[in-house]
Amino acid sequence: MVLPLEFKSIREIKEQGKSLGIIKPQTIKKYFCNETEREWNPKQQGILDQLDLFEPSVQLDKIPYNFGYEFISQDGDKHRCTISDWEIQQLYRNCRDRSNETSMENKEKEALEKVRQKLEDEFLTKKDLYFIMGNLKSHKNSFMIIGIFYPPLIKI
């Protein structure tokens, strides 16, 4: 069901005027993790503070890290894309919250290592990795990884 939606590259997604597509990287150069702001910026916080008529507001946990991959697509273009995927952010939260470390700093370090193990050690060696790429209406030429499709790697 998923693979018929595959494109060769981000460039092909753009050329077809699409804002969403699946690509299989030719080569994944490396996984990366960068520290970001720990608090929501005022614009983000303003959106979060808007009242919902039907549900009480919930304070969303800001993940102070971006995760991503540097890769080469099938057309030979090099990319460095962050992963904006709820599943990866929840993996970080779960690892942090389940840590037996006593300080928040050590809980975060342990969580970052477990996310690295999953996205680098496991995904790059045991999974047939595809990226679900998407952009934002206000940034049509900037694509990010909005999901990861990772069936088992079948070695022939």
WOQUIPE-V457058 format. One record per backbone hydrogen bond with DSSP energy under -0.5 kcal/mol. CO is the residue of the C=O (numbers start at 1). NH is the residue of the N-H. If there is no record, write none. Layout:
BEGIN
co=CO nh=NH
co=CO nh=NH
END
This chain:
BEGIN
co=2 nh=5
co=3 nh=6
co=5 nh=22
co=7 nh=24
co=8 nh=74
co=9 nh=13
co=10 nh=14
co=11 nh=15
co=12 nh=16
co=13 nh=18
co=14 nh=17
co=19 nh=135
co=21 nh=133
co=22 nh=7
co=23 nh=25
co=23 nh=131
co=27 nh=29
co=27 nh=72
co=30 nh=70
co=32 nh=68
co=34 nh=66
co=41 nh=45
co=42 nh=46
co=43 nh=47
co=44 nh=48
co=45 nh=49
co=46 nh=50
co=47 nh=50
co=55 nh=52
co=58 nh=60
co=61 nh=63
co=62 nh=64
co=64 nh=36
co=66 nh=34
co=67 nh=83
co=68 nh=32
co=69 nh=81
co=70 nh=29
co=70 nh=30
co=71 nh=79
co=72 nh=26
co=72 nh=27
co=73 nh=76
co=77 nh=73
co=79 nh=71
co=81 nh=69
co=82 nh=84
co=82 nh=145
co=83 nh=85
co=85 nh=88
co=85 nh=89
co=86 nh=90
co=87 nh=91
co=88 nh=92
co=89 nh=93
co=90 nh=94
co=91 nh=95
co=92 nh=96
co=93 nh=97
co=94 nh=98
co=95 nh=99
co=96 nh=99
co=103 nh=107
co=104 nh=108
co=105 nh=109
co=106 nh=110
co=107 nh=111
co=108 nh=112
co=109 nh=113
co=110 nh=114
co=111 nh=115
co=112 nh=116
co=113 nh=117
co=114 nh=118
co=115 nh=119
co=116 nh=120
co=116 nh=121
co=117 nh=122
co=118 nh=123
co=120 nh=124
co=121 nh=125
co=122 nh=125
co=122 nh=126
co=123 nh=127
co=126 nh=153
co=127 nh=129
co=128 nh=151
co=130 nh=149
co=131 nh=23
co=131 nh=133
co=132 nh=146
co=132 nh=147
co=133 nh=21
co=134 nh=144
co=136 nh=139
co=139 nh=136
co=139 nh=142
co=141 nh=143
co=144 nh=134
co=144 nh=146
co=145 nh=84
co=147 nh=132
co=148 nh=150
co=149 nh=130
co=151 nh=128
co=152 nh=154
co=153 nh=155
co=154 nh=156
END
